[in-house]
Amino acid sequence: MRIILFGLPGVGKGTQAKILSSNLNIPHISTGDILRKAVKDKTELGLKAQSIMSKGELVPDDLMIGLIKDTFQLDDCKNGFILDGFPRTVKQAYAFDNLLNEINISNVVLLYLTADENEIVKRLANRRACKSCQTIFTLPEIKGVTNCPICNAENSFYQREDDQEEVIRNRIAVFNSSTKPVFDHYQQQNKVLTINGIGSVQLVNDSIVAALMSRKK
């Protein structure tokens, strides 16, 4: 199973990726994790990426594609993968398609988790993080709680900048203008599965699994 995980920020991609990765026994590949590992391992591409990032510049698409290619050729990706965070633009989608053709992978599906934008804003604005351990909670979870349930830090809850309404709405606007067209690109190739991302974690996961199994038939 080879999956591109797609959807608005805060729709629950990370949560579902962890469950799918465990149940399907395939790795969850985050582009951020790929970059950090390549830099840590001091690979040729990792050193190039580190040099670029140290200048405050974005890693170019061709370098990112190279890092993804190296990752896909690892043994743990033989049976599939869940790619999260790429492609983000149509230009990247075309480059990614070329990579898949190069390494003879054709059975990729884009798993699109949808959600009402106002629901996303409400969901993210209700998140709080612990300053000490960085664990994220929702306001109902920590109602009346003063110490972090994970690390026991006192009065450590705060709202991250990314979870403030103005920032969330800007991220959604960027997604709609730059990233949403990637959906259209793969829809034209009949490679999209659309799942309602609002509901309990289990309900959403059940819907994903049913759609994936139906796709395999």
mmCIF file of the C-alpha atoms, coordinates in Angstrom:
data_MODEL
# 
_entry.id   MODEL 
# 
loop_
_atom_site.group_PDB 
_atom_site.id 
_atom_site.type_symbol 
_atom_site.label_atom_id 
_atom_site.label_alt_id 
_atom_site.label_comp_id 
_atom_site.label_asym_id 
_atom_site.label_entity_id 
_atom_site.label_seq_id 
_atom_site.pdbx_PDB_ins_code 
_atom_site.Cartn_x 
_atom_site.Cartn_y 
_atom_site.Cartn_z 
_atom_site.occupancy 
_atom_site.B_iso_or_equiv 
_atom_site.pdbx_formal_charge 
_atom_site.auth_seq_id 
_atom_site.auth_comp_id 
_atom_site.auth_asym_id 
_atom_site.auth_atom_id 
_atom_site.pdbx_PDB_model_num 
ATOM 1   C CA . MET A 1 1   ? 0.000   0.000  0.000   1.00 0.00 ? 1   MET A CA 1 
ATOM 2   C CA . ARG A 1 2   ? 1.514   3.324  -1.120  1.00 0.00 ? 2   ARG A CA 1 
ATOM 3   C CA . ILE A 1 3   ? -0.296  6.354  0.259   1.00 0.00 ? 3   ILE A CA 1 
ATOM 4   C CA . ILE A 1 4   ? 0.061   10.122 -0.038  1.00 0.00 ? 4   ILE A CA 1 
ATOM 5   C CA . LEU A 1 5   ? -1.646  11.621 3.019   1.00 0.00 ? 5   LEU A CA 1 
ATOM 6   C CA . PHE A 1 6   ? -3.379  14.883 2.159   1.00 0.00 ? 6   PHE A CA 1 
ATOM 7   C CA . GLY A 1 7   ? -5.610  17.436 3.865   1.00 0.00 ? 7   GLY A CA 1 
ATOM 8   C CA . LEU A 1 8   ? -5.885  20.703 5.739   1.00 0.00 ? 8   LEU A CA 1 
ATOM 9   C CA . PRO A 1 9   ? -3.570  21.382 8.681   1.00 0.00 ? 9   PRO A CA 1 
ATOM 10  C CA . GLY A 1 10  ? -5.194  20.030 11.821  1.00 0.00 ? 10  GLY A CA 1 
ATOM 11  C CA . VAL A 1 11  ? -7.445  17.512 10.062  1.00 0.00 ? 11  VAL A CA 1 
ATOM 12  C CA . GLY A 1 12  ? -5.762  14.602 11.856  1.00 0.00 ? 12  GLY A CA 1 
ATOM 13  C CA . LYS A 1 13  ? -3.282  13.328 9.281   1.00 0.00 ? 13  LYS A CA 1 
ATOM 14  C CA . GLY A 1 14  ? -0.575  12.611 11.859  1.00 0.00 ? 14  GLY A CA 1 
ATOM 15  C CA . THR A 1 15  ? -2.910  10.637 14.114  1.00 0.00 ? 15  THR A CA 1 
ATOM 16  C CA . GLN A 1 16  ? -4.264  8.537  11.260  1.00 0.00 ? 16  GLN A CA 1 
ATOM 17  C CA . ALA A 1 17  ? -0.771  7.998  9.826   1.00 0.00 ? 17  ALA A CA 1 
ATOM 18  C CA . LYS A 1 18  ? 0.407   6.442  13.091  1.00 0.00 ? 18  LYS A CA 1 
ATOM 19  C CA . ILE A 1 19  ? -2.543  4.042  13.195  1.00 0.00 ? 19  ILE A CA 1 
ATOM 20  C CA . LEU A 1 20  ? -2.236  3.077  9.524   1.00 0.00 ? 20  LEU A CA 1 
ATOM 21  C CA . SER A 1 21  ? 1.510   2.629  9.816   1.00 0.00 ? 21  SER A CA 1 
ATOM 22  C CA . SER A 1 22  ? 1.049   0.215  12.710  1.00 0.00 ? 22  SER A CA 1 
ATOM 23  C CA . ASN A 1 23  ? -1.872  -1.707 11.197  1.00 0.00 ? 23  ASN A CA 1 
ATOM 24  C CA . LEU A 1 24  ? -0.450  -1.968 7.668   1.00 0.00 ? 24  LEU A CA 1 
ATOM 25  C CA . ASN A 1 25  ? 3.163   -2.423 8.804   1.00 0.00 ? 25  ASN A CA 1 
ATOM 26  C CA . ILE A 1 26  ? 4.455   0.291  6.488   1.00 0.00 ? 26  ILE A CA 1 
ATOM 27  C CA . PRO A 1 27  ? 6.463   3.388  7.485   1.00 0.00 ? 27  PRO A CA 1 
ATOM 28  C CA . HIS A 1 28  ? 5.009   6.851  8.017   1.00 0.00 ? 28  HIS A CA 1 
ATOM 29  C CA . ILE A 1 29  ? 7.340   9.136  6.090   1.00 0.00 ? 29  ILE A CA 1 
ATOM 30  C CA . SER A 1 30  ? 7.304   12.814 7.008   1.00 0.00 ? 30  SER A CA 1 
ATOM 31  C CA . THR A 1 31  ? 9.357   15.149 4.834   1.00 0.00 ? 31  THR A CA 1 
ATOM 32  C CA . GLY A 1 32  ? 10.502  16.928 7.981   1.00 0.00 ? 32  GLY A CA 1 
ATOM 33  C CA . ASP A 1 33  ? 11.728  13.634 9.439   1.00 0.00 ? 33  ASP A CA 1 
ATOM 34  C CA . ILE A 1 34  ? 13.501  12.789 6.175   1.00 0.00 ? 34  ILE A CA 1 
ATOM 35  C CA . LEU A 1 35  ? 15.383  16.075 6.268   1.00 0.00 ? 35  LEU A CA 1 
ATOM 36  C CA . ARG A 1 36  ? 16.341  15.768 9.928   1.00 0.00 ? 36  ARG A CA 1 
ATOM 37  C CA . LYS A 1 37  ? 17.569  12.175 9.491   1.00 0.00 ? 37  LYS A CA 1 
ATOM 38  C CA . ALA A 1 38  ? 19.625  12.992 6.385   1.00 0.00 ? 38  ALA A CA 1 
ATOM 39  C CA . VAL A 1 39  ? 21.257  15.925 8.182   1.00 0.00 ? 39  VAL A CA 1 
ATOM 40  C CA . LYS A 1 40  ? 21.899  13.826 11.301  1.00 0.00 ? 40  LYS A CA 1 
ATOM 41  C CA . ASP A 1 41  ? 23.369  10.956 9.242   1.00 0.00 ? 41  ASP A CA 1 
ATOM 42  C CA . LYS A 1 42  ? 25.469  13.429 7.234   1.00 0.00 ? 42  LYS A CA 1 
ATOM 43  C CA . THR A 1 43  ? 24.517  11.880 3.915   1.00 0.00 ? 43  THR A CA 1 
ATOM 44  C CA . GLU A 1 44  ? 25.568  13.667 0.749   1.00 0.00 ? 44  GLU A CA 1 
ATOM 45  C CA . LEU A 1 45  ? 22.084  15.100 0.256   1.00 0.00 ? 45  LEU A CA 1 
ATOM 46  C CA . GLY A 1 46  ? 21.751  15.786 3.974   1.00 0.00 ? 46  GLY A CA 1 
ATOM 47  C CA . LEU A 1 47  ? 24.895  17.927 3.971   1.00 0.00 ? 47  LEU A CA 1 
ATOM 48  C CA . LYS A 1 48  ? 23.592  19.863 0.975   1.00 0.00 ? 48  LYS A CA 1 
ATOM 49  C CA . ALA A 1 49  ? 20.265  20.399 2.719   1.00 0.00 ? 49  ALA A CA 1 
ATOM 50  C CA . GLN A 1 50  ? 21.966  21.524 5.929   1.00 0.00 ? 50  GLN A CA 1 
ATOM 51  C CA . SER A 1 51  ? 24.031  24.073 4.012   1.00 0.00 ? 51  SER A CA 1 
ATOM 52  C CA . ILE A 1 52  ? 20.893  25.506 2.414   1.00 0.00 ? 52  ILE A CA 1 
ATOM 53  C CA . MET A 1 53  ? 18.822  25.556 5.617   1.00 0.00 ? 53  MET A CA 1 
ATOM 54  C CA . SER A 1 54  ? 21.645  27.170 7.594   1.00 0.00 ? 54  SER A CA 1 
ATOM 55  C CA . LYS A 1 55  ? 21.235  30.192 5.309   1.00 0.00 ? 55  LYS A CA 1 
ATOM 56  C CA . GLY A 1 56  ? 17.536  30.348 6.109   1.00 0.00 ? 56  GLY A CA 1 
ATOM 57  C CA . GLU A 1 57  ? 16.574  29.159 2.630   1.00 0.00 ? 57  GLU A CA 1 
ATOM 58  C CA . LEU A 1 58  ? 14.029  26.510 1.616   1.00 0.00 ? 58  LEU A CA 1 
ATOM 59  C CA . VAL A 1 59  ? 15.275  23.132 0.436   1.00 0.00 ? 59  VAL A CA 1 
ATOM 60  C CA . PRO A 1 60  ? 14.710  23.041 -3.364  1.00 0.00 ? 60  PRO A CA 1 
ATOM 61  C CA . ASP A 1 61  ? 12.316  20.512 -4.879  1.00 0.00 ? 61  ASP A CA 1 
ATOM 62  C CA . ASP A 1 62  ? 15.009  18.509 -6.689  1.00 0.00 ? 62  ASP A CA 1 
ATOM 63  C CA . LEU A 1 63  ? 16.911  17.957 -3.445  1.00 0.00 ? 63  LEU A CA 1 
ATOM 64  C CA . MET A 1 64  ? 13.719  16.965 -1.618  1.00 0.00 ? 64  MET A CA 1 
ATOM 65  C CA . ILE A 1 65  ? 12.890  14.509 -4.396  1.00 0.00 ? 65  ILE A CA 1 
ATOM 66  C CA . GLY A 1 66  ? 16.372  13.014 -4.034  1.00 0.00 ? 66  GLY A CA 1 
ATOM 67  C CA . LEU A 1 67  ? 15.865  12.529 -0.308  1.00 0.00 ? 67  LEU A CA 1 
ATOM 68  C CA . ILE A 1 68  ? 12.473  10.889 -0.892  1.00 0.00 ? 68  ILE A CA 1 
ATOM 69  C CA . LYS A 1 69  ? 13.992  8.596  -3.527  1.00 0.00 ? 69  LYS A CA 1 
ATOM 70  C CA . ASP A 1 70  ? 16.703  7.465  -1.089  1.00 0.00 ? 70  ASP A CA 1 
ATOM 71  C CA . THR A 1 71  ? 14.032  6.783  1.538   1.00 0.00 ? 71  THR A CA 1 
ATOM 72  C CA . PHE A 1 72  ? 11.796  4.786  -0.818  1.00 0.00 ? 72  PHE A CA 1 
ATOM 73  C CA . GLN A 1 73  ? 14.706  2.498  -1.625  1.00 0.00 ? 73  GLN A CA 1 
ATOM 74  C CA . LEU A 1 74  ? 15.151  1.434  2.007   1.00 0.00 ? 74  LEU A CA 1 
ATOM 75  C CA . ASP A 1 75  ? 14.062  -2.094 2.955   1.00 0.00 ? 75  ASP A CA 1 
ATOM 76  C CA . ASP A 1 76  ? 11.228  -0.945 5.218   1.00 0.00 ? 76  ASP A CA 1 
ATOM 77  C CA . CYS A 1 77  ? 9.526   0.741  2.227   1.00 0.00 ? 77  CYS A CA 1 
ATOM 78  C CA . LYS A 1 78  ? 9.401   -2.431 0.122   1.00 0.00 ? 78  LYS A CA 1 
ATOM 79  C CA . ASN A 1 79  ? 5.787   -3.142 1.045   1.00 0.00 ? 79  ASN A CA 1 
ATOM 80  C CA . GLY A 1 80  ? 4.632   0.449  0.889   1.00 0.00 ? 80  GLY A CA 1 
ATOM 81  C CA . PHE A 1 81  ? 4.703   3.799  2.660   1.00 0.00 ? 81  PHE A CA 1 
ATOM 82  C CA . ILE A 1 82  ? 2.588   6.665  3.963   1.00 0.00 ? 82  ILE A CA 1 
ATOM 83  C CA . LEU A 1 83  ? 4.036   9.940  2.665   1.00 0.00 ? 83  LEU A CA 1 
ATOM 84  C CA . ASP A 1 84  ? 3.070   13.050 4.628   1.00 0.00 ? 84  ASP A CA 1 
ATOM 85  C CA . GLY A 1 85  ? 3.968   16.616 3.640   1.00 0.00 ? 85  GLY A CA 1 
ATOM 86  C CA . PHE A 1 86  ? 4.774   16.133 -0.043  1.00 0.00 ? 86  PHE A CA 1 
ATOM 87  C CA . PRO A 1 87  ? 3.849   17.114 -2.693  1.00 0.00 ? 87  PRO A CA 1 
ATOM 88  C CA . ARG A 1 88  ? 2.590   20.542 -1.629  1.00 0.00 ? 88  ARG A CA 1 
ATOM 89  C CA . THR A 1 89  ? 2.391   22.134 -5.079  1.00 0.00 ? 89  THR A CA 1 
ATOM 90  C CA . VAL A 1 90  ? 1.463   20.953 -8.562  1.00 0.00 ? 90  VAL A CA 1 
ATOM 91  C CA . LYS A 1 91  ? 5.070   21.493 -9.630  1.00 0.00 ? 91  LYS A CA 1 
ATOM 92  C CA . GLN A 1 92  ? 6.171   19.111 -6.875  1.00 0.00 ? 92  GLN A CA 1 
ATOM 93  C CA . ALA A 1 93  ? 3.439   16.656 -7.914  1.00 0.00 ? 93  ALA A CA 1 
ATOM 94  C CA . TYR A 1 94  ? 4.829   16.456 -11.438 1.00 0.00 ? 94  TYR A CA 1 
ATOM 95  C CA . ALA A 1 95  ? 8.353   15.953 -10.070 1.00 0.00 ? 95  ALA A CA 1 
ATOM 96  C CA . PHE A 1 96  ? 7.049   13.263 -7.730  1.00 0.00 ? 96  PHE A CA 1 
ATOM 97  C CA . ASP A 1 97  ? 5.248   11.521 -10.612 1.00 0.00 ? 97  ASP A CA 1 
ATOM 98  C CA . ASN A 1 98  ? 8.520   11.462 -12.541 1.00 0.00 ? 98  ASN A CA 1 
ATOM 99  C CA . LEU A 1 99  ? 10.252  9.881  -9.534  1.00 0.00 ? 99  LEU A CA 1 
ATOM 100 C CA . LEU A 1 100 ? 7.571   7.187  -9.258  1.00 0.00 ? 100 LEU A CA 1 
ATOM 101 C CA . ASN A 1 101 ? 7.943   6.387  -12.956 1.00 0.00 ? 101 ASN A CA 1 
ATOM 102 C CA . GLU A 1 102 ? 11.712  6.218  -12.545 1.00 0.00 ? 102 GLU A CA 1 
ATOM 103 C CA . ILE A 1 103 ? 11.514  3.671  -9.723  1.00 0.00 ? 103 ILE A CA 1 
ATOM 104 C CA . ASN A 1 104 ? 8.585   1.765  -11.266 1.00 0.00 ? 104 ASN A CA 1 
ATOM 105 C CA . ILE A 1 105 ? 5.889   2.566  -8.704  1.00 0.00 ? 105 ILE A CA 1 
ATOM 106 C CA . SER A 1 106 ? 2.390   3.032  -10.098 1.00 0.00 ? 106 SER A CA 1 
ATOM 107 C CA . ASN A 1 107 ? -0.095  1.995  -7.392  1.00 0.00 ? 107 ASN A CA 1 
ATOM 108 C CA . VAL A 1 108 ? -0.066  5.218  -5.365  1.00 0.00 ? 108 VAL A CA 1 
ATOM 109 C CA . VAL A 1 109 ? -3.267  6.625  -3.883  1.00 0.00 ? 109 VAL A CA 1 
ATOM 110 C CA . LEU A 1 110 ? -3.826  10.129 -2.512  1.00 0.00 ? 110 LEU A CA 1 
ATOM 111 C CA . LEU A 1 111 ? -5.826  9.838  0.720   1.00 0.00 ? 111 LEU A CA 1 
ATOM 112 C CA . TYR A 1 112 ? -7.628  13.152 1.148   1.00 0.00 ? 112 TYR A CA 1 
ATOM 113 C CA . LEU A 1 113 ? -9.024  13.848 4.624   1.00 0.00 ? 113 LEU A CA 1 
ATOM 114 C CA . THR A 1 114 ? -11.644 16.581 4.321   1.00 0.00 ? 114 THR A CA 1 
ATOM 115 C CA . ALA A 1 115 ? -13.078 18.877 6.979   1.00 0.00 ? 115 ALA A CA 1 
ATOM 116 C CA . ASP A 1 116 ? -15.122 22.027 7.329   1.00 0.00 ? 116 ASP A CA 1 
ATOM 117 C CA . GLU A 1 117 ? -12.706 24.937 7.678   1.00 0.00 ? 117 GLU A CA 1 
ATOM 118 C CA . ASN A 1 118 ? -14.514 26.461 10.661  1.00 0.00 ? 118 ASN A CA 1 
ATOM 119 C CA . GLU A 1 119 ? -14.355 23.081 12.410  1.00 0.00 ? 119 GLU A CA 1 
ATOM 120 C CA . ILE A 1 120 ? -10.598 22.985 11.796  1.00 0.00 ? 120 ILE A CA 1 
ATOM 121 C CA . VAL A 1 121 ? -10.195 26.476 13.272  1.00 0.00 ? 121 VAL A CA 1 
ATOM 122 C CA . LYS A 1 122 ? -12.242 25.463 16.319  1.00 0.00 ? 122 LYS A CA 1 
ATOM 123 C CA . ARG A 1 123 ? -10.287 22.229 16.746  1.00 0.00 ? 123 ARG A CA 1 
ATOM 124 C CA . LEU A 1 124 ? -6.842  23.829 16.544  1.00 0.00 ? 124 LEU A CA 1 
ATOM 125 C CA . ALA A 1 125 ? -7.753  26.909 18.592  1.00 0.00 ? 125 ALA A CA 1 
ATOM 126 C CA . ASN A 1 126 ? -8.778  24.535 21.406  1.00 0.00 ? 126 ASN A CA 1 
ATOM 127 C CA . ARG A 1 127 ? -5.311  22.977 21.591  1.00 0.00 ? 127 ARG A CA 1 
ATOM 128 C CA . ARG A 1 128 ? -2.816  23.751 24.333  1.00 0.00 ? 128 ARG A CA 1 
ATOM 129 C CA . ALA A 1 129 ? 0.765   22.546 24.677  1.00 0.00 ? 129 ALA A CA 1 
ATOM 130 C CA . CYS A 1 130 ? 2.971   21.887 27.685  1.00 0.00 ? 130 CYS A CA 1 
ATOM 131 C CA . LYS A 1 131 ? 5.968   24.233 27.776  1.00 0.00 ? 131 LYS A CA 1 
ATOM 132 C CA . SER A 1 132 ? 8.054   21.509 29.368  1.00 0.00 ? 132 SER A CA 1 
ATOM 133 C CA . CYS A 1 133 ? 7.395   18.301 27.384  1.00 0.00 ? 133 CYS A CA 1 
ATOM 134 C CA . GLN A 1 134 ? 5.563   19.839 24.383  1.00 0.00 ? 134 GLN A CA 1 
ATOM 135 C CA . THR A 1 135 ? 2.711   17.325 24.613  1.00 0.00 ? 135 THR A CA 1 
ATOM 136 C CA . ILE A 1 136 ? -0.447  18.702 23.005  1.00 0.00 ? 136 ILE A CA 1 
ATOM 137 C CA . PHE A 1 137 ? -3.820  18.564 24.746  1.00 0.00 ? 137 PHE A CA 1 
ATOM 138 C CA . THR A 1 138 ? -7.320  19.878 24.039  1.00 0.00 ? 138 THR A CA 1 
ATOM 139 C CA . LEU A 1 139 ? -9.010  22.259 26.445  1.00 0.00 ? 139 LEU A CA 1 
ATOM 140 C CA . PRO A 1 140 ? -11.631 19.709 27.554  1.00 0.00 ? 140 PRO A CA 1 
ATOM 141 C CA . GLU A 1 141 ? -8.822  17.285 28.445  1.00 0.00 ? 141 GLU A CA 1 
ATOM 142 C CA . ILE A 1 142 ? -7.146  19.711 30.819  1.00 0.00 ? 142 ILE A CA 1 
ATOM 143 C CA . LYS A 1 143 ? -10.170 21.517 32.234  1.00 0.00 ? 143 LYS A CA 1 
ATOM 144 C CA . GLY A 1 144 ? -9.407  22.249 35.882  1.00 0.00 ? 144 GLY A CA 1 
ATOM 145 C CA . VAL A 1 145 ? -5.906  20.730 35.548  1.00 0.00 ? 145 VAL A CA 1 
ATOM 146 C CA . THR A 1 146 ? -2.871  22.810 36.590  1.00 0.00 ? 146 THR A CA 1 
ATOM 147 C CA . ASN A 1 147 ? -0.057  20.265 36.223  1.00 0.00 ? 147 ASN A CA 1 
ATOM 148 C CA . CYS A 1 148 ? 0.857   18.498 32.977  1.00 0.00 ? 148 CYS A CA 1 
ATOM 149 C CA . PRO A 1 149 ? -0.446  14.882 33.116  1.00 0.00 ? 149 PRO A CA 1 
ATOM 150 C CA . ILE A 1 150 ? 2.666   13.711 31.253  1.00 0.00 ? 150 ILE A CA 1 
ATOM 151 C CA . CYS A 1 151 ? 5.612   15.459 32.933  1.00 0.00 ? 151 CYS A CA 1 
ATOM 152 C CA . ASN A 1 152 ? 3.870   17.019 35.968  1.00 0.00 ? 152 ASN A CA 1 
ATOM 153 C CA . ALA A 1 153 ? 5.185   20.506 35.124  1.00 0.00 ? 153 ALA A CA 1 
ATOM 154 C CA . GLU A 1 154 ? 3.230   23.202 36.968  1.00 0.00 ? 154 GLU A CA 1 
ATOM 155 C CA . ASN A 1 155 ? 1.133   25.800 35.120  1.00 0.00 ? 155 ASN A CA 1 
ATOM 156 C CA . SER A 1 156 ? 2.866   24.938 31.855  1.00 0.00 ? 156 SER A CA 1 
ATOM 157 C CA . PHE A 1 157 ? -0.033  25.023 29.392  1.00 0.00 ? 157 PHE A CA 1 
ATOM 158 C CA . TYR A 1 158 ? 0.088   27.612 26.616  1.00 0.00 ? 158 TYR A CA 1 
ATOM 159 C CA . GLN A 1 159 ? -1.352  28.233 23.155  1.00 0.00 ? 159 GLN A CA 1 
ATOM 160 C CA . ARG A 1 160 ? 1.202   27.816 20.380  1.00 0.00 ? 160 ARG A CA 1 
ATOM 161 C CA . GLU A 1 161 ? 1.379   30.516 17.728  1.00 0.00 ? 161 GLU A CA 1 
ATOM 162 C CA . ASP A 1 162 ? 0.359   27.958 15.071  1.00 0.00 ? 162 ASP A CA 1 
ATOM 163 C CA . ASP A 1 163 ? -2.878  27.359 16.989  1.00 0.00 ? 163 ASP A CA 1 
ATOM 164 C CA . GLN A 1 164 ? -4.008  30.996 17.089  1.00 0.00 ? 164 GLN A CA 1 
ATOM 165 C CA . GLU A 1 165 ? -7.045  31.701 14.915  1.00 0.00 ? 165 GLU A CA 1 
ATOM 166 C CA . GLU A 1 166 ? -5.408  34.298 12.641  1.00 0.00 ? 166 GLU A CA 1 
ATOM 167 C CA . VAL A 1 167 ? -2.464  31.984 11.950  1.00 0.00 ? 167 VAL A CA 1 
ATOM 168 C CA . ILE A 1 168 ? -4.741  28.983 11.373  1.00 0.00 ? 168 ILE A CA 1 
ATOM 169 C CA . ARG A 1 169 ? -6.870  30.861 8.841   1.00 0.00 ? 169 ARG A CA 1 
ATOM 170 C CA . ASN A 1 170 ? -3.728  31.995 7.023   1.00 0.00 ? 170 ASN A CA 1 
ATOM 171 C CA . ARG A 1 171 ? -2.460  28.396 6.861   1.00 0.00 ? 171 ARG A CA 1 
ATOM 172 C CA . ILE A 1 172 ? -5.823  27.318 5.449   1.00 0.00 ? 172 ILE A CA 1 
ATOM 173 C CA . ALA A 1 173 ? -5.666  30.092 2.832   1.00 0.00 ? 173 ALA A CA 1 
ATOM 174 C CA . VAL A 1 174 ? -2.170  28.959 1.803   1.00 0.00 ? 174 VAL A CA 1 
ATOM 175 C CA . PHE A 1 175 ? -3.393  25.365 1.561   1.00 0.00 ? 175 PHE A CA 1 
ATOM 176 C CA . ASN A 1 176 ? -6.340  26.337 -0.630  1.00 0.00 ? 176 ASN A CA 1 
ATOM 177 C CA . SER A 1 177 ? -4.259  28.458 -2.996  1.00 0.00 ? 177 SER A CA 1 
ATOM 178 C CA . SER A 1 178 ? -1.041  26.423 -3.257  1.00 0.00 ? 178 SER A CA 1 
ATOM 179 C CA . THR A 1 179 ? -1.712  22.869 -2.079  1.00 0.00 ? 179 THR A CA 1 
ATOM 180 C CA . LYS A 1 180 ? -5.358  22.118 -2.912  1.00 0.00 ? 180 LYS A CA 1 
ATOM 181 C CA . PRO A 1 181 ? -4.576  22.001 -6.685  1.00 0.00 ? 181 PRO A CA 1 
ATOM 182 C CA . VAL A 1 182 ? -2.505  18.860 -5.971  1.00 0.00 ? 182 VAL A CA 1 
ATOM 183 C CA . PHE A 1 183 ? -5.843  17.148 -5.278  1.00 0.00 ? 183 PHE A CA 1 
ATOM 184 C CA . ASP A 1 184 ? -7.072  18.076 -8.765  1.00 0.00 ? 184 ASP A CA 1 
ATOM 185 C CA . HIS A 1 185 ? -3.821  16.772 -10.286 1.00 0.00 ? 185 HIS A CA 1 
ATOM 186 C CA . TYR A 1 186 ? -4.312  13.295 -8.799  1.00 0.00 ? 186 TYR A CA 1 
ATOM 187 C CA . GLN A 1 187 ? -8.082  13.331 -9.222  1.00 0.00 ? 187 GLN A CA 1 
ATOM 188 C CA . GLN A 1 188 ? -7.513  13.537 -12.980 1.00 0.00 ? 188 GLN A CA 1 
ATOM 189 C CA . GLN A 1 189 ? -5.414  10.370 -12.656 1.00 0.00 ? 189 GLN A CA 1 
ATOM 190 C CA . ASN A 1 190 ? -8.166  8.606  -10.678 1.00 0.00 ? 190 ASN A CA 1 
ATOM 191 C CA . LYS A 1 191 ? -5.837  8.200  -7.706  1.00 0.00 ? 191 LYS A CA 1 
ATOM 192 C CA . VAL A 1 192 ? -7.855  9.960  -4.992  1.00 0.00 ? 192 VAL A CA 1 
ATOM 193 C CA . LEU A 1 193 ? -9.770  8.538  -2.036  1.00 0.00 ? 193 LEU A CA 1 
ATOM 194 C CA . THR A 1 194 ? -11.766 11.204 -0.182  1.00 0.00 ? 194 THR A CA 1 
ATOM 195 C CA . ILE A 1 195 ? -12.547 10.610 3.502   1.00 0.00 ? 195 ILE A CA 1 
ATOM 196 C CA . ASN A 1 196 ? -14.511 12.772 5.941   1.00 0.00 ? 196 ASN A CA 1 
ATOM 197 C CA . GLY A 1 197 ? -11.900 13.688 8.557   1.00 0.00 ? 197 GLY A CA 1 
ATOM 198 C CA . ILE A 1 198 ? -14.427 14.903 11.139  1.00 0.00 ? 198 ILE A CA 1 
ATOM 199 C CA . GLY A 1 199 ? -15.509 12.345 13.708  1.00 0.00 ? 199 GLY A CA 1 
ATOM 200 C CA . SER A 1 200 ? -13.870 10.110 16.264  1.00 0.00 ? 200 SER A CA 1 
ATOM 201 C CA . VAL A 1 201 ? -10.380 8.811  15.502  1.00 0.00 ? 201 VAL A CA 1 
ATOM 202 C CA . GLN A 1 202 ? -11.761 5.274  15.221  1.00 0.00 ? 202 GLN A CA 1 
ATOM 203 C CA . LEU A 1 203 ? -14.625 6.295  12.938  1.00 0.00 ? 203 LEU A CA 1 
ATOM 204 C CA . VAL A 1 204 ? -12.283 8.103  10.554  1.00 0.00 ? 204 VAL A CA 1 
ATOM 205 C CA . ASN A 1 205 ? -9.842  5.193  10.591  1.00 0.00 ? 205 ASN A CA 1 
ATOM 206 C CA . ASP A 1 206 ? -12.625 2.687  9.856   1.00 0.00 ? 206 ASP A CA 1 
ATOM 207 C CA . SER A 1 207 ? -13.641 4.798  6.856   1.00 0.00 ? 207 SER A CA 1 
ATOM 208 C CA . ILE A 1 208 ? -10.053 4.948  5.617   1.00 0.00 ? 208 ILE A CA 1 
ATOM 209 C CA . VAL A 1 209 ? -9.520  1.200  5.919   1.00 0.00 ? 209 VAL A CA 1 
ATOM 210 C CA . ALA A 1 210 ? -12.823 0.446  4.156   1.00 0.00 ? 210 ALA A CA 1 
ATOM 211 C CA . ALA A 1 211 ? -11.899 2.777  1.276   1.00 0.00 ? 211 ALA A CA 1 
ATOM 212 C CA . LEU A 1 212 ? -8.411  1.312  0.949   1.00 0.00 ? 212 LEU A CA 1 
ATOM 213 C CA . MET A 1 213 ? -9.713  -2.258 0.957   1.00 0.00 ? 213 MET A CA 1 
ATOM 214 C CA . SER A 1 214 ? -12.311 -1.385 -1.649  1.00 0.00 ? 214 SER A CA 1 
ATOM 215 C CA . ARG A 1 215 ? -9.594  0.183  -3.775  1.00 0.00 ? 215 ARG A CA 1 
ATOM 216 C CA . LYS A 1 216 ? -7.552  -3.022 -3.684  1.00 0.00 ? 216 LYS A CA 1 
ATOM 217 C CA . LYS A 1 217 ? -10.387 -5.166 -5.056  1.00 0.00 ? 217 LYS A CA 1 
# 
